Amino acid sequence: MASPLSGPRSSPVAIHDAPEGRRHSILSDFFPGSLPFPPSFVSTAANVQEILSRDIEDCSSEDEEDHEDHTAFDGSELHPVYSSDVQLAFHPNGVAYGCGFSTVPLPGVDLPVPNPHELDESLRAELDLLRDNDIVPTQHPMTGWRATFIGRLYRALFSTRIQDHRRPTVSQPELTETTPLLPDVEPTDTFPSLSPDEVHKQWEEAVATHHIETTWQRESKTLIQYAAPLIITFLLHYSVTVGSVLTVGRLGMEELAAVNLATMTASITYYVPVQGLATCLDTLCSQAFGSGHKHLVGIQAQRMTWLLWILMIPIAVLWWFSEPILAALVGRGETATLAALYLRVLIIGMPGVAAFESGKRFVQSQGLFHATTYTLLIGAPLSFLQNWLFVFRLGWNFAGAAAAMAVTQNLLPILLILYVKLFEGSQCWKGFSLKAFGNWGPMIRLALPGMIMIEAQFSVLEILTIAAGRFGTAPLAAQSVLVTVTSTSFNIPFPLAIATSTRVANLIGAQLSDAARITARVAIVAACAVGLFNLTIFVTLRRQLPRIFKNDDEVIDIVAQVILVCALMQIFDALAAVSHGLLRGIGHQAIGGYANLFSYYVVALPIALWTGFALDWKLAGLWAGLTAGLAVVSGLETLYLYATNWDDAVAQAEARMRSEVRKMSEVVQ
């Protein structure tokens, strides 16, 4: 009997000059080594190595206590950690404020190395595909029921096994009236469990002989597994903002208009730059953790926190004196006064925002992604309680909503610190260090590109919010409702885009181009399904949704009309997000970045201003412009993906891997 691995099943992709001893494995799009890199990777890899090398040179003997077991390092020299020594891993990342409309490429930000959580996910994912291809036995094989009607239906719709979706080569027993629907079959556990090394060995052999295939059922299941926890986390995080808007809506139309203006101003001037700058910690903390110098994870987080706190000072001054600026922009004195008051109170929460962004990267670099979720599970409900307490119980009114937001922003990092202190993650914290005040130059150079790209995209929303203020208080209040609703709905396709990017890059890294193509098709269908789901909710509840925020007939009428445009936008919104995730997965995220900027500033913004003011469509015109821009970017990215040669993407990923090896070797020599 021939070996189950005998004979090729797919055409191989020729890769030459691969580094000896390196694995052809499935890797996350966040790992350097065998995956698509942004064009700026070669230049910024040296920045990462420069930062960590300087920090290691400054390490004392006490600092290196956690490094004694890592004999590959001598404490003074940084050796590159190649992610090709691992397999399939999962590294969710992204912002959770929910105020954007597509994923954002971050050129200049290198990709981190895997952590224990990701290594565990790697093993599970490899084992799933090996079982699907009948290379290793399933956990509970039950063969007796497979010939029944229910068994056939299950195989056709839900089974992830490759064999279940092929035409049978042997005759199946005929069904009779006495054939049981669910025969009594005892599960067997006679197959020995495989060790991780045995799984990796089987995986290596299967990939080398091109025996790994996948099904749309397996990819659908994987994307759901990856995206579901992210959706929960993102919705929890954005619920803090939703709670503030819901509370303010009970106070009056002017207050509802002001909270939107204040929130957008805060996002563009501080929250978004903080998120953009903190993205470099995804690389620095993960590289430090993966290299074995765990104490450097804490130093990198401290350094970024201090940088963000220094950035906070001029922004706080701007917020304090923002009233005349806002009045000049929106042309309404009372709205500007309330928005400026909201911003002044939010100054109290600025340190917490910076600390939480750094803290998230601190725990995520160790694979503790659930730490953020647990923190939000406590912090988000407390934010609703604080809104009720400050606004209604204590009678602070509009300022109380801002106070509740500020308290929550400071509470989240405190809860995260308590989690690290009481449960896990403290291994990377050696206390506060003066080293955090040095070596800032390379870190700033690494962080700036991410901030610029995010800021460029999100600025469009601030421009449209300011434009909405020109239409009056009621349209600006309606804009607040629409932004909140659409941002909440975006927290479904955005995590799906992250999951898609990860999975596709995993498969591309393993040279499984056919499997990556199947994942892309599943993701596009899923994006359309999510978009249609959101569209249905918007159309069906077009009068009920605004009533949740503000029981004012004028605001409800405006929202009920404009939300029909937003409903159509949901399809393009989801497609744009997932398409960009696919582009990131195959290493062509620069295409998505240029498409985003073109669509927002050349298409969306001019059309929005023209239809909103010249055609007097007002708020509907602004959202029509955004919809047109998203239609263009989703169309461009989808067409690019359709024309993409996936085998070439595999070869390009391997070429970038070899370039990374050469550059990293030059740095450490």
FENQUI-V345644 format. One record per pair of residues at least 24 apart in sequence whose C-alpha atoms are under 6 Angstrom apart, sorted by the first residue. I is the first residue (numbers start at 0). J is the second residue. Records with the same first field share a line. If there is no record, write none. Layout:
I=J  J
This chain:
7=208  209
8=209  210
9=209
21=83
22=83
23=509
24=86  509
25=86  87  505  506  508  509
26=86  87  505  508
27=88  501  504  505
28=501  504  584
29=110  111
30=110  111  112
31=110
32=81  82  83  656
33=508  653  656
34=508  652
35=585  586  652
36=586
37=106
39=106  107
40=109
43=107
46=441
52=77
66=291  292
82=112
86=121
87=121
88=117  118  120  121
89=117
95=233  236
96=237
97=486  490
98=486
101=576
102=576
104=588  592
105=449
107=448
108=279
109=282
110=282
111=282  285  286
112=285  286  289
114=365  366
116=366
131=159  160  161
132=161
139=186  187
141=186
144=182
147=180
159=216  217
213=514
218=518
222=498
225=498
226=494  495  498
229=494
230=491  494
232=372
239=379
242=383
243=400
245=548
248=548  549
255=476
256=475  476
257=334  337  338
259=479
261=338
263=461
272=450
275=449  450
276=446  450
279=446
284=364
285=364
293=427
294=427  428
296=427
297=427  428
298=435
300=357
301=435
302=435
304=353  354
307=353
315=346
318=342  343
319=343
329=465  468  469
341=401
344=401
345=401  405
347=405
348=405  408  409
351=408  409
352=408
355=412
374=414  415
382=407
473=554
477=554  558
492=573
496=576  577  580
500=580  581  583  584
503=584
504=584  585
507=649
510=649
512=645  646
526=573  574
530=569  570  573
534=566  569
537=566
561=619
568=626
571=629  630
574=633
575=633
578=636
594=632
598=628  632
599=628
602=628
603=627  628
